[in-house]
Amino acid sequence: MSKVRMKRIFICGPKTQRKSILELLQRTGMVEINSGDIQDEDLKTMDVNAERSGFMRAAKQAEQALNILEEYAPDKDKGLLSSFEGASDMGMASYNEQIGHAKEYLETASRIISINKQILEDKAAIPKCETNLETLSAWTNLDIPLNYSGTAKSRVFIGSIGEEATLEQLYTKLYEAFEGEETPDIDIEFISGSKTITAFMVVCHRDDADKVESGLKKIDFVKAPSSTLVPTEEIQSIKQKIADCQADITKCGEEIAVYASERNNLKFTADYYTMRSDKYEVLSSIPQSVNTFFISGFTPAKTAEGLTKKLEALDAVVEISDPLPDDEIPCELHNGFLADPMETVVDAYSYPNISEIDPSSIIACFYYIMFGMMLSDAGYGLLLVLGCGFVLMKVKNLQPGMKKMMKLMFFSGISTTFWGFMFGSFFGDAVNVIATTFFNRPDIALNPIWFNPQAEPMRLLVVAFMIGIVHLFTGLTIKLYELIKNGQVKDAIYDVVFWYMFIGGAIVYLLTMDMITGMLSLNIHLSAAVASAAKWVTILGALGVVLTGGRENKNWGVRIASGLYSAYGCTSWLSDILSYSRLLALGLATGVIAQVFNKMGSMVCGAVPLPIGIILFLAIFVVGHVLNLSINVLGAYVHTNRLQFVEFFGKFYDGGGKKFQPFTENTKYYSVKEDV
């Protein structure tokens, strides 16, 4: 249980060293800046929104170029485990050298984006050309340009209607459109037709052009697409344009691929401008005078001295002091290798407040046991151990959050393997099924070291309840410790000791009853003296809860009523203890589902020739157990967390602490850390 002790830090530095000091703070990542409490009318803050926006654009530009490069020149070194990787370490010498080329790298990003823009334009042009080709397909029989309008004395209309029609029907439709008017002399030439379109050409005397055009409008005539070329020539021109676009796309793609060697430089550029953007965000909140600037915040006590020396080397004045009583002190957790993964569990709920202990180590004592009991299959546990262990060994720069999750699953896998052998489960009853199906040896099976939960479910239920009781009373013990540590000895007696007596005595008293022990299949017999002592301890504990549960009220009637309501809280203890039956439910579910898939595989294998049966058995075995493992790992994770959040934390933990969020590098590809 370790919360990192925090100190207040105040930094006063000359503006000439502002850049160096901010970059030092960013690289060390040891100061949470909170300069809002520095109030002085003579101090001003800078408006750097324009500069910060420019840096953000540059970072996005580099990131966009990387995405384009990945499309046309994928990173061959990028393997299956790359998704787990975090930022790679970069030395200060290399970092300082790369900074000098940042603008050059940004120009490379602009060039890649510009080339990709041409590709996008070409890709957008191709569908338009294909649409035009489809439109022109109806006019391939026309031997004059589509925009031909006639001679000095004639007028030509080239177009179509949206339905199927013969030449005779076209004449009929057009003459009907002239109804009530003198019918002009026209000549219609049928060009092509289909179920959805009929293309044709109408020729008339130029004096009748207006009348013919009016008639064509009445039959929903649509003019042909305008072109100075004969349709066959236009089609050939469009096809050539498509070919040119495709060739240009290929050429541009090859040109982008040439920049594959710039990938790491672009990664640096994206991170570099991200860091500058973050630095300018902090800069906008720092109060400054004409020649100096001021920073206040919090830093871990263990690194305060080393950080002070580095800052003083940059001509800064540093003051380290204890937090003030009304300070909202940020919280940082630091635990050993077994409890370290539990920080993700605590973070998912809430960080401890200033008066609470870090519960990570206590959670670890129970978390792995509960997870293992819920999954409880040695085969699944070994898969978790091997899979997570492989990732932990192979990926050296794992993301911090991912590393903790891998460790959590690794240790949970060890627990799962242990409980699997204790309960005799290895991919369900795979040992017996394989021995029986393929070797005709039904006598071979993996016997449990302890007992088989499917044969003795009540026994597992009792074990689950015992773990739950110990878990809940541990939470109550932590509350006792915190109250005594804070000098609230009376509250410790009223809110913890009396509940110990009330609930603990009641549990012991119930275990003296033959009905209870028989129902739970417990072979224990407690004497009458124990029963009597447990009864009186329970009564005294209950009285203590009733008399002190409403002690904040001065009116004794209200106090007793509040106390009785507090005593009613024993029902929540009952529901909390019953919640641990999920250890039984999920443990049985994992084993039963695994056995079902094994049975399915053996049945299919017995119904077909042996070679085919082996293949089908393996297919069912692999698919079934992968599904079972995936579902039940998720179930074990969710329900184990729930037992911590609801039952365990409910006994002592309030949370509400503020997580330590230092000014640091929020980079994706490279990390330039400076040790203090």
C-alpha positions as CSV (number, residue, x, y, z in Angstrom):
1,M,0.0,0.0,0.0
2,S,1.9,3.0,-1.2
3,K,0.7,6.5,-2.1
4,V,3.6,8.7,-3.3
5,R,4.2,11.6,-0.9
6,M,3.7,15.0,-2.6
7,K,5.3,18.3,-2.1
8,R,4.4,21.8,-3.3
9,I,6.8,23.3,-5.7
10,F,7.2,27.0,-6.6
11,I,9.5,28.0,-9.5
12,C,10.6,31.5,-10.4
13,G,12.8,31.7,-13.5
14,P,14.1,34.3,-15.9
15,K,12.4,34.6,-19.3
16,T,15.6,33.9,-21.0
17,Q,15.5,30.4,-19.6
18,R,11.7,29.9,-20.0
19,K,12.0,27.5,-23.0
20,S,14.7,25.4,-21.4
21,I,12.9,25.1,-18.0
22,L,9.6,24.2,-19.6
23,E,11.3,21.6,-21.8
24,L,13.0,20.2,-18.7
25,L,9.7,19.9,-16.8
26,Q,8.1,18.2,-19.8
27,R,10.9,15.7,-20.2
28,T,11.1,14.8,-16.5
29,G,7.3,14.6,-16.2
30,M,7.5,15.2,-12.4
31,V,5.4,18.4,-11.9
32,E,1.7,18.9,-12.0
33,I,1.4,22.6,-12.9
34,N,-1.3,24.5,-11.2
35,S,-0.4,28.2,-11.5
36,G,-3.9,29.5,-11.0
37,D,-3.3,30.1,-7.3
38,I,-0.6,32.7,-8.1
39,Q,-2.6,36.0,-7.9
40,D,-1.0,39.3,-8.7
41,E,-2.3,42.2,-10.8
42,D,1.1,42.9,-12.2
43,L,1.5,39.4,-13.6
44,K,0.0,38.6,-17.0
45,T,-0.4,35.5,-19.1
46,M,0.4,35.2,-22.8
47,D,-2.1,34.6,-25.6
48,V,-0.4,31.8,-27.6
49,N,-3.5,30.3,-29.3
50,A,-2.3,31.2,-32.8
51,E,1.1,29.5,-32.2
52,R,-0.4,26.5,-30.6
53,S,-2.9,26.0,-33.4
54,G,0.0,26.1,-35.8
55,F,1.8,23.4,-33.9
56,M,-1.3,21.3,-33.8
57,R,-1.8,21.6,-37.5
58,A,1.8,20.6,-38.1
59,A,1.4,17.5,-35.9
60,K,-1.7,16.5,-37.7
61,Q,0.0,17.1,-41.0
62,A,2.8,14.7,-40.1
63,E,0.3,12.1,-38.8
64,Q,-1.7,12.4,-42.0
65,A,1.5,11.8,-44.0
66,L,2.3,8.7,-42.0
67,N,-1.2,7.3,-42.7
68,I,-0.8,7.9,-46.4
69,L,2.7,6.4,-46.3
70,E,1.3,3.3,-44.5
71,E,-1.2,2.9,-47.3
72,Y,1.3,3.0,-50.2
73,A,4.4,1.7,-48.4
74,P,3.3,-0.4,-45.4
75,D,5.9,-0.8,-42.6
76,K,7.4,-4.3,-43.1
77,D,8.9,-4.2,-39.6
78,K,5.4,-3.8,-38.1
79,G,4.4,-7.1,-36.7
80,L,1.5,-8.6,-34.7
81,L,2.8,-7.2,-31.4
82,S,3.2,-3.7,-32.7
83,S,-0.3,-2.7,-31.5
84,F,1.0,-3.3,-27.9
85,E,4.0,-1.0,-28.3
86,G,4.3,2.4,-26.7
87,A,6.7,5.2,-27.4
88,S,10.4,4.2,-28.0
89,D,13.1,5.9,-26.0
90,M,15.2,8.6,-27.7
91,G,18.4,10.0,-26.4
92,M,18.9,13.7,-25.8
93,A,21.7,13.9,-28.4
94,S,19.5,12.3,-31.1
95,Y,16.6,14.5,-30.1
96,N,18.5,17.7,-30.4
97,E,19.9,16.7,-33.7
98,Q,16.4,15.8,-35.1
99,I,15.0,19.2,-34.0
100,G,17.2,21.0,-36.5
101,H,15.5,19.0,-39.3
102,A,11.9,19.4,-38.1
103,K,10.9,22.0,-40.8
104,E,12.5,19.9,-43.5
105,Y,10.6,16.8,-42.3
106,L,7.4,18.9,-42.3
107,E,8.0,19.8,-45.9
108,T,8.3,16.1,-46.7
109,A,4.9,15.6,-45.0
110,S,3.4,18.4,-47.2
111,R,4.8,16.8,-50.3
112,I,3.3,13.4,-49.5
113,I,-0.1,15.0,-48.8
114,S,0.1,17.0,-52.0
115,I,0.8,13.8,-54.0
116,N,-2.0,12.0,-52.3
117,K,-4.3,14.9,-53.1
118,Q,-3.6,14.3,-56.8
119,I,-4.4,10.6,-56.3
120,L,-7.7,11.5,-54.7
121,E,-8.5,13.9,-57.6
122,D,-7.7,11.1,-60.1
123,K,-9.8,8.6,-58.1
124,A,-12.7,11.0,-58.0
125,A,-12.4,11.7,-61.8
126,I,-12.7,8.0,-62.8
127,P,-16.3,7.4,-61.5
128,K,-17.4,10.5,-63.3
129,C,-15.8,9.3,-66.5
130,E,-17.4,5.9,-66.1
131,T,-20.7,7.6,-65.7
132,N,-20.2,9.6,-68.9
133,L,-19.2,6.4,-70.7
134,E,-22.4,4.8,-69.6
135,T,-24.4,7.8,-70.8
136,L,-22.6,7.9,-74.2
137,S,-23.2,4.2,-74.8
138,A,-26.7,5.0,-76.2
139,W,-25.1,7.3,-78.9
140,T,-22.5,5.0,-80.4
141,N,-24.5,4.8,-83.7
142,L,-24.5,8.5,-84.2
143,D,-21.9,9.7,-86.7
144,I,-22.2,13.5,-86.0
145,P,-21.1,15.5,-82.9
146,L,-23.6,15.5,-80.0
147,N,-23.8,19.3,-80.0
148,Y,-24.6,19.5,-83.7
149,S,-27.6,21.9,-84.1
150,G,-28.2,21.9,-87.9
151,T,-27.5,24.0,-91.0
152,A,-28.5,27.5,-92.1
153,K,-32.0,26.2,-93.0
154,S,-32.4,23.2,-90.8
155,R,-32.5,22.6,-87.1
156,V,-31.4,19.3,-85.4
157,F,-32.4,18.1,-82.0
158,I,-30.4,15.2,-80.5
159,G,-31.6,13.6,-77.3
160,S,-33.7,10.9,-75.6
161,I,-36.8,10.0,-73.6
162,G,-36.8,7.8,-70.6
163,E,-38.8,4.9,-71.9
164,E,-38.7,2.2,-74.6
165,A,-40.3,3.3,-78.0
166,T,-40.1,2.4,-81.6
167,L,-39.7,4.9,-84.5
168,E,-43.4,4.8,-85.2
169,Q,-44.2,5.4,-81.6
170,L,-41.9,8.4,-81.6
171,Y,-43.7,10.0,-84.5
172,T,-47.1,9.3,-82.8
173,K,-45.9,10.9,-79.5
174,L,-44.5,14.0,-81.2
175,Y,-47.6,14.5,-83.5
176,E,-49.9,14.2,-80.5
177,A,-47.8,16.9,-78.9
178,F,-48.6,19.2,-81.8
179,E,-52.4,18.6,-81.3
180,G,-54.3,21.8,-82.0
181,E,-51.5,23.3,-84.0
182,E,-50.3,23.0,-87.6
183,T,-48.0,20.0,-87.8
184,P,-44.6,20.9,-89.0
185,D,-42.5,18.7,-91.3
186,I,-40.1,16.6,-89.2
187,D,-37.8,13.7,-89.8
188,I,-36.9,11.4,-86.9
189,E,-33.9,9.2,-86.9
190,F,-33.9,6.3,-84.4
191,I,-30.4,5.9,-82.9
192,S,-30.7,3.3,-80.1
193,G,-33.2,2.0,-77.6
194,S,-33.5,0.0,-74.4
195,K,-36.1,-0.6,-71.7
196,T,-35.1,2.6,-69.9
197,I,-34.1,5.0,-72.7
198,T,-34.7,5.7,-76.4
199,A,-32.2,7.9,-78.2
200,F,-33.1,9.6,-81.4
201,M,-32.5,12.7,-83.6
202,V,-35.2,15.1,-84.9
203,V,-34.6,17.3,-88.0
204,C,-36.9,20.2,-89.0
205,H,-36.9,23.4,-90.9
206,R,-35.3,26.2,-88.9
207,D,-38.6,28.2,-89.1
208,D,-40.4,25.4,-87.2
209,A,-37.6,25.0,-84.6
210,D,-39.5,26.7,-81.8
211,K,-42.7,24.7,-82.4
212,V,-40.7,21.4,-82.6
213,E,-38.7,22.2,-79.4
214,S,-42.0,22.9,-77.6
215,G,-43.4,19.6,-78.7
216,L,-40.3,17.7,-77.6
217,K,-40.6,19.2,-74.1
218,K,-44.1,17.9,-73.8
219,I,-42.8,14.3,-74.4
220,D,-40.1,14.8,-71.7
221,F,-37.3,15.1,-74.3
222,V,-33.8,15.3,-72.7
223,K,-31.0,16.8,-74.8
224,A,-27.9,14.6,-75.3
225,P,-24.7,15.5,-73.4
226,S,-22.8,18.3,-75.2
227,S,-19.7,17.4,-77.1
228,T,-17.9,18.7,-80.1
229,L,-16.8,15.1,-80.9
230,V,-18.6,12.2,-82.6
231,P,-19.7,9.9,-79.8
232,T,-17.3,7.1,-80.7
233,E,-14.4,9.7,-80.6
234,E,-15.7,11.1,-77.2
235,I,-15.9,7.6,-75.8
236,Q,-12.3,6.9,-76.9
237,S,-11.3,10.2,-75.3
238,I,-12.9,9.4,-72.0
239,K,-11.4,5.9,-72.0
240,Q,-8.0,7.5,-72.5
241,K,-8.7,9.9,-69.6
242,I,-9.5,7.0,-67.4
243,A,-6.3,5.2,-68.4
244,D,-4.3,8.4,-67.8
245,C,-5.8,8.8,-64.3
246,Q,-5.0,5.2,-63.4
247,A,-1.5,5.6,-64.7
248,D,-1.2,8.8,-62.7
249,I,-2.5,7.0,-59.6
250,T,0.2,4.3,-60.0
251,K,2.9,6.9,-60.6
252,C,1.9,9.0,-57.6
253,G,1.7,5.8,-55.4
254,E,5.2,4.9,-56.4
255,E,6.4,8.4,-55.7
256,I,4.9,8.2,-52.2
257,A,6.5,4.9,-51.6
258,V,9.9,6.5,-52.2
259,Y,9.4,8.4,-49.0
260,A,9.2,5.1,-46.9
261,S,12.7,5.9,-45.6
262,E,11.3,9.1,-44.0
263,R,8.8,7.2,-41.8
264,N,10.8,7.6,-38.6
265,N,11.4,11.3,-39.4
266,L,7.7,11.8,-39.8
267,K,7.0,10.1,-36.5
268,F,9.5,12.4,-34.8
269,T,7.8,15.4,-36.5
270,A,4.4,14.4,-35.2
271,D,5.7,13.9,-31.7
272,Y,7.8,17.1,-31.7
273,Y,5.0,19.4,-32.7
274,T,2.6,17.7,-30.3
275,M,5.1,18.4,-27.5
276,R,5.4,22.0,-28.6
277,S,1.6,22.4,-28.7
278,D,1.4,21.0,-25.1
279,K,4.2,23.3,-24.0
280,Y,2.4,26.3,-25.4
281,E,-0.8,25.3,-23.7
282,V,1.1,25.4,-20.4
283,L,2.8,28.6,-21.3
284,S,-0.6,30.3,-21.8
285,S,-1.4,29.6,-18.1
286,I,1.9,30.8,-16.6
287,P,1.8,34.2,-15.0
288,Q,4.7,36.4,-16.1
289,S,6.3,39.8,-15.4
290,V,8.5,41.7,-17.7
291,N,11.6,39.6,-17.0
292,T,10.4,36.6,-15.0
293,F,7.8,33.9,-15.0
294,F,6.3,31.8,-12.2
295,I,5.2,28.2,-11.9
296,S,3.5,26.4,-9.0
297,G,2.2,22.9,-8.5
298,F,3.0,19.6,-7.0
299,T,5.8,17.1,-7.4
300,P,6.7,13.8,-5.8
301,A,8.8,14.3,-2.7
302,K,11.3,11.5,-3.7
303,T,12.3,13.4,-6.8
304,A,12.0,17.0,-5.5
305,E,15.7,17.3,-4.6
306,G,17.0,16.1,-8.0
307,L,14.6,18.2,-9.9
308,T,15.5,21.3,-7.8
309,K,19.2,20.9,-8.7
310,K,18.4,20.7,-12.5
311,L,16.2,23.7,-12.3
312,E,18.7,25.7,-10.3
313,A,21.3,24.9,-13.0
314,L,19.0,26.8,-15.4
315,D,19.1,29.9,-13.1
316,A,15.7,29.2,-11.6
317,V,14.7,29.8,-8.0
318,V,12.9,26.8,-6.5
319,E,11.0,26.5,-3.3
320,I,9.8,23.0,-2.0
321,S,7.3,23.0,0.8
322,D,4.6,20.8,2.4
323,P,1.1,21.0,1.0
324,L,-1.3,23.4,2.8
325,P,-4.3,22.1,4.7
326,D,-6.8,23.2,2.1
327,D,-4.7,21.9,-0.9
328,E,-6.3,19.4,-3.2
329,I,-3.2,17.1,-3.3
330,P,-3.0,14.9,-6.4
331,C,-2.5,11.2,-5.8
332,E,0.1,8.9,-7.4
333,L,0.3,5.2,-6.6
334,H,3.5,3.1,-6.5
335,N,3.3,-0.6,-5.8
336,G,5.4,-3.8,-6.1
337,F,5.2,-6.2,-9.1
338,L,2.2,-8.2,-7.8
339,A,0.1,-5.2,-6.7
340,D,1.1,-2.9,-9.5
341,P,-1.6,-4.3,-11.9
342,M,-4.2,-3.5,-9.3
343,E,-3.7,0.2,-9.9
344,T,-5.7,-0.2,-13.1
345,V,-8.6,-1.6,-11.0
346,V,-8.3,1.3,-8.5
347,D,-8.1,3.8,-11.4
348,A,-11.2,2.4,-12.9
349,Y,-13.1,3.1,-9.7
350,S,-11.5,6.2,-8.2
351,Y,-8.2,7.2,-6.7
352,P,-8.0,7.3,-2.8
353,N,-8.6,10.6,-1.2
354,I,-6.1,12.3,1.1
355,S,-7.1,10.4,4.2
356,E,-7.3,6.9,2.7
357,I,-4.8,4.2,2.1
358,D,-3.9,2.8,-1.4
359,P,-6.0,-0.4,-1.5
360,S,-4.0,-2.0,-4.4
361,S,-2.0,-4.5,-2.3
362,I,-5.0,-5.6,-0.4
363,I,-7.0,-6.1,-3.6
364,A,-4.2,-8.2,-5.1
365,C,-4.4,-10.6,-2.2
366,F,-8.0,-11.5,-3.2
367,Y,-8.2,-10.5,-6.9
368,Y,-6.1,-13.3,-8.3
369,I,-7.8,-15.9,-6.1
370,M,-11.3,-14.9,-7.2
371,F,-10.4,-14.5,-10.9
372,G,-8.8,-18.0,-10.8
373,M,-11.8,-19.6,-9.1
374,M,-14.2,-18.0,-11.7
375,L,-12.2,-19.3,-14.7
376,S,-10.8,-22.4,-12.9
377,D,-9.4,-24.3,-15.9
378,A,-5.7,-25.2,-16.0
379,G,-5.7,-25.2,-19.8
380,Y,-7.1,-21.8,-20.0
381,G,-4.8,-20.5,-17.3
382,L,-1.7,-21.8,-19.1
383,L,-2.9,-20.1,-22.3
384,L,-3.2,-16.8,-20.4
385,V,0.2,-17.3,-18.8
386,L,2.0,-18.1,-22.1
387,G,0.2,-15.5,-24.1
388,C,0.7,-12.6,-21.7
389,G,4.2,-13.8,-20.8
390,F,5.2,-13.8,-24.5
391,V,3.9,-10.2,-24.9
392,L,5.7,-9.0,-21.7
393,M,9.0,-10.6,-22.9
394,K,8.9,-9.7,-26.5
395,V,7.6,-6.1,-26.4
396,K,10.1,-4.1,-24.3
397,N,8.3,-0.7,-24.7
398,L,4.8,-1.7,-23.8
399,Q,2.3,1.1,-23.2
400,P,2.1,1.5,-19.4
401,G,-1.6,0.8,-19.2
402,M,-1.2,-2.2,-21.5
403,K,1.7,-3.5,-19.5
404,K,-0.3,-3.5,-16.3
405,M,-3.2,-5.3,-18.0
406,M,-0.8,-7.9,-19.3
407,K,0.6,-8.5,-15.9
408,L,-2.8,-8.7,-14.4
409,M,-3.8,-11.4,-16.8
410,F,-0.5,-13.2,-16.4
411,F,-0.9,-13.5,-12.6
412,S,-4.6,-14.3,-13.0
413,G,-3.5,-17.0,-15.4
414,I,-1.2,-18.5,-12.8
415,S,-4.1,-18.5,-10.3
416,T,-6.5,-20.0,-12.9
417,T,-4.0,-22.8,-13.6
418,F,-3.7,-23.6,-9.9
419,W,-7.4,-23.7,-9.4
420,G,-7.8,-25.8,-12.5
421,F,-5.6,-28.5,-11.2
422,M,-7.2,-28.3,-7.8
423,F,-10.6,-28.9,-9.4
424,G,-9.4,-31.3,-12.0
425,S,-10.2,-29.2,-15.1
426,F,-7.9,-29.1,-18.2
427,F,-9.9,-27.8,-21.1
428,G,-12.9,-29.2,-19.3
429,D,-12.6,-33.0,-19.3
430,A,-10.4,-33.0,-22.5
431,V,-8.0,-35.6,-21.0
432,N,-10.7,-38.2,-20.5
433,V,-12.5,-37.4,-23.8
434,I,-9.4,-37.7,-25.9
435,A,-8.3,-40.9,-24.1
436,T,-11.7,-42.4,-24.6
437,T,-12.4,-41.3,-28.2
438,F,-9.0,-42.0,-29.7
439,F,-7.3,-44.5,-27.5
440,N,-10.3,-46.4,-26.0
441,R,-9.0,-45.7,-22.5
442,P,-11.9,-44.4,-20.4
443,D,-9.9,-45.0,-17.3
444,I,-7.5,-42.1,-18.0
445,A,-8.6,-38.8,-16.6
446,L,-7.2,-35.8,-14.8
447,N,-8.3,-36.2,-11.2
448,P,-8.8,-33.1,-9.0
449,I,-6.2,-32.5,-6.3
450,W,-8.9,-31.2,-4.0
451,F,-12.4,-31.9,-5.3
452,N,-14.6,-31.7,-8.3
453,P,-17.0,-28.7,-8.1
454,Q,-19.5,-30.3,-10.5
455,A,-19.8,-33.3,-8.2
456,E,-19.8,-31.2,-5.0
457,P,-21.2,-27.8,-5.8
458,M,-22.2,-27.1,-2.2
459,R,-18.6,-27.5,-1.1
460,L,-17.5,-24.9,-3.6
461,L,-20.3,-22.6,-2.5
462,V,-19.1,-22.8,1.1
463,V,-15.5,-22.0,0.0
464,A,-16.9,-19.0,-2.0
465,F,-18.8,-17.8,1.1
466,M,-15.7,-18.2,3.3
467,I,-13.6,-16.2,0.9
468,G,-16.4,-13.5,0.7
469,I,-16.6,-13.3,4.5
470,V,-12.8,-12.9,4.8
471,H,-12.8,-10.3,2.0
472,L,-15.6,-8.2,3.6
473,F,-14.0,-8.4,7.1
474,T,-10.7,-7.3,5.6
475,G,-12.4,-4.2,4.3
476,L,-13.9,-3.6,7.7
477,T,-10.4,-4.0,9.2
478,I,-9.0,-1.4,6.9
479,K,-11.7,1.0,8.0
480,L,-10.8,0.3,11.6
481,Y,-7.1,1.1,10.8
482,E,-8.0,4.3,9.0
483,L,-10.3,5.5,11.8
484,I,-7.6,4.8,14.5
485,K,-4.9,6.4,12.4
486,N,-7.0,9.6,12.1
487,G,-7.6,9.6,15.9
488,Q,-11.3,8.5,15.7
489,V,-11.0,5.7,18.3
490,K,-14.7,6.0,19.4
491,D,-15.9,5.9,15.8
492,A,-13.7,2.8,15.3
493,I,-15.5,1.0,18.1
494,Y,-19.0,2.2,17.1
495,D,-18.7,1.6,13.3
496,V,-16.3,-1.4,13.2
497,V,-16.0,-3.3,16.5
498,F,-19.7,-3.5,17.1
499,W,-20.3,-4.7,13.5
500,Y,-17.5,-7.3,14.0
501,M,-19.4,-8.5,17.0
502,F,-22.8,-8.3,15.3
503,I,-22.0,-10.0,12.0
504,G,-19.2,-12.2,13.3
505,G,-21.2,-13.5,16.2
506,A,-24.2,-14.1,14.0
507,I,-22.1,-16.2,11.6
508,V,-20.6,-18.3,14.4
509,Y,-24.0,-18.8,16.0
510,L,-25.5,-20.0,12.6
511,L,-22.7,-22.5,12.3
512,T,-23.8,-24.0,15.7
513,M,-27.1,-25.0,14.1
514,D,-27.4,-28.5,12.6
515,M,-29.8,-27.2,10.0
516,I,-27.3,-24.7,8.6
517,T,-24.3,-27.1,8.7
518,G,-26.3,-29.8,7.1
519,M,-27.6,-27.5,4.3
520,L,-24.0,-26.4,3.6
521,S,-22.7,-30.0,4.0
522,L,-20.3,-28.9,6.8
523,N,-18.9,-31.6,9.1
524,I,-18.4,-29.3,12.1
525,H,-20.0,-29.4,15.5
526,L,-19.6,-26.4,17.8
527,S,-20.4,-26.8,21.5
528,A,-23.3,-25.2,23.4
529,A,-20.8,-22.9,25.1
530,V,-19.7,-21.6,21.8
531,A,-23.3,-21.1,20.7
532,S,-24.1,-19.2,23.9
533,A,-21.0,-17.0,23.6
534,A,-21.8,-16.3,20.0
535,K,-25.4,-15.4,20.8
536,W,-24.4,-12.9,23.5
537,V,-21.6,-11.4,21.3
538,T,-24.2,-10.9,18.5
539,I,-26.7,-9.3,20.9
540,L,-24.1,-7.0,22.4
541,G,-22.9,-6.0,18.9
542,A,-26.5,-5.4,17.8
543,L,-27.2,-3.3,20.8
544,G,-24.0,-1.3,20.2
545,V,-25.0,-0.7,16.6
546,V,-28.5,0.4,17.6
547,L,-27.3,2.7,20.4
548,T,-24.5,4.4,18.4
549,G,-25.7,4.2,14.8
550,G,-27.6,7.5,15.1
551,R,-25.2,9.2,17.6
552,E,-25.1,12.4,15.6
553,N,-28.7,13.1,16.7
554,K,-29.2,14.7,20.2
555,N,-32.8,13.5,20.4
556,W,-32.8,10.0,21.9
557,G,-35.9,8.9,20.0
558,V,-34.4,9.9,16.7
559,R,-31.1,8.4,17.7
560,I,-32.6,5.0,18.5
561,A,-34.7,5.1,15.3
562,S,-31.5,5.8,13.3
563,G,-29.7,3.1,15.2
564,L,-32.4,0.6,14.3
565,Y,-32.1,1.6,10.7
566,S,-28.3,1.1,10.9
567,A,-28.9,-2.4,12.4
568,Y,-31.1,-3.1,9.4
569,G,-27.9,-2.8,7.4
570,C,-27.2,-6.4,8.4
571,T,-29.4,-7.4,5.4
572,S,-26.9,-5.8,3.1
573,W,-24.2,-8.0,4.7
574,L,-26.3,-11.0,3.8
575,S,-26.7,-9.9,0.2
576,D,-22.9,-9.0,0.0
577,I,-22.0,-12.5,1.2
578,L,-24.4,-14.1,-1.2
579,S,-22.8,-12.1,-4.0
580,Y,-19.8,-14.3,-3.7
581,S,-21.8,-17.2,-5.0
582,R,-20.8,-15.9,-8.4
583,L,-17.5,-17.7,-7.7
584,L,-19.4,-20.9,-7.9
585,A,-21.6,-19.9,-10.8
586,L,-18.8,-18.8,-13.2
587,G,-16.5,-21.6,-12.1
588,L,-19.2,-24.2,-13.0
589,A,-20.2,-22.4,-16.2
590,T,-16.6,-22.5,-17.5
591,G,-16.2,-26.2,-16.9
592,V,-19.7,-27.3,-18.1
593,I,-19.4,-25.3,-21.4
594,A,-15.9,-26.8,-22.0
595,Q,-17.3,-30.3,-21.5
596,V,-20.1,-29.6,-23.9
597,F,-17.7,-28.7,-26.7
598,N,-15.6,-31.8,-25.9
599,K,-18.7,-33.9,-26.1
600,M,-19.7,-32.4,-29.4
601,G,-16.3,-33.1,-30.8
602,S,-16.3,-36.7,-29.7
603,M,-19.8,-37.3,-31.0
604,V,-18.9,-36.0,-34.5
605,C,-15.7,-37.9,-34.5
606,G,-17.5,-41.2,-33.7
607,A,-20.0,-40.7,-36.6
608,V,-17.4,-40.4,-39.4
609,P,-14.1,-42.2,-40.5
610,L,-11.3,-41.6,-38.0
611,P,-9.1,-39.3,-40.2
612,I,-12.0,-37.0,-40.9
613,G,-13.1,-37.3,-37.3
614,I,-9.8,-36.1,-36.0
615,I,-10.0,-33.0,-38.2
616,L,-13.6,-32.2,-37.2
617,F,-12.8,-32.9,-33.5
618,L,-9.8,-30.5,-33.6
619,A,-11.9,-27.8,-35.4
620,I,-14.7,-28.0,-32.8
621,F,-12.2,-28.2,-30.0
622,V,-10.3,-25.1,-31.0
623,V,-13.3,-23.0,-32.0
624,G,-15.3,-24.0,-28.9
625,H,-12.6,-23.5,-26.4
626,V,-11.5,-20.2,-27.9
627,L,-15.1,-18.9,-27.6
628,N,-15.4,-20.3,-24.0
629,L,-12.1,-18.8,-23.0
630,S,-12.9,-15.3,-24.5
631,I,-16.4,-15.2,-22.9
632,N,-15.3,-16.4,-19.5
633,V,-12.1,-14.4,-19.2
634,L,-14.3,-11.3,-19.8
635,G,-16.9,-12.6,-17.3
636,A,-14.2,-13.3,-14.6
637,Y,-12.7,-9.9,-15.1
638,V,-16.0,-8.0,-14.9
639,H,-17.3,-10.0,-11.9
640,T,-14.0,-9.9,-10.0
641,N,-13.9,-6.1,-10.4
642,R,-17.5,-5.9,-9.3
643,L,-16.8,-7.8,-6.1
644,Q,-14.0,-5.2,-5.4
645,F,-16.1,-2.1,-6.3
646,V,-19.4,-3.0,-4.7
647,E,-18.8,-5.4,-1.8
648,F,-15.2,-4.7,-0.8
649,F,-14.9,-1.0,-1.3
650,G,-18.4,-0.5,0.2
651,K,-17.0,-1.4,3.6
652,F,-14.2,1.2,3.8
653,Y,-13.4,3.1,0.6
654,D,-14.8,6.5,-0.5
655,G,-12.3,7.4,-3.3
656,G,-12.7,10.8,-4.9
657,G,-9.0,11.5,-5.0
658,K,-7.4,13.5,-7.8
659,K,-5.0,11.6,-10.0
660,F,-1.5,13.0,-10.4
661,Q,-1.3,14.4,-13.9
662,P,2.1,16.0,-14.5
663,F,3.1,18.1,-17.4
664,T,4.8,15.5,-19.6
665,E,5.3,14.2,-23.1
666,N,2.0,13.0,-24.6
667,T,3.9,11.5,-27.5
668,K,2.9,8.4,-29.6
669,Y,6.2,7.3,-31.1
670,Y,9.2,8.6,-29.2
671,S,9.9,9.4,-25.5
672,V,12.7,11.8,-24.5
673,K,12.8,11.3,-20.8
674,E,15.2,12.9,-18.4
675,D,16.0,11.2,-15.1
676,V,16.0,13.2,-11.9
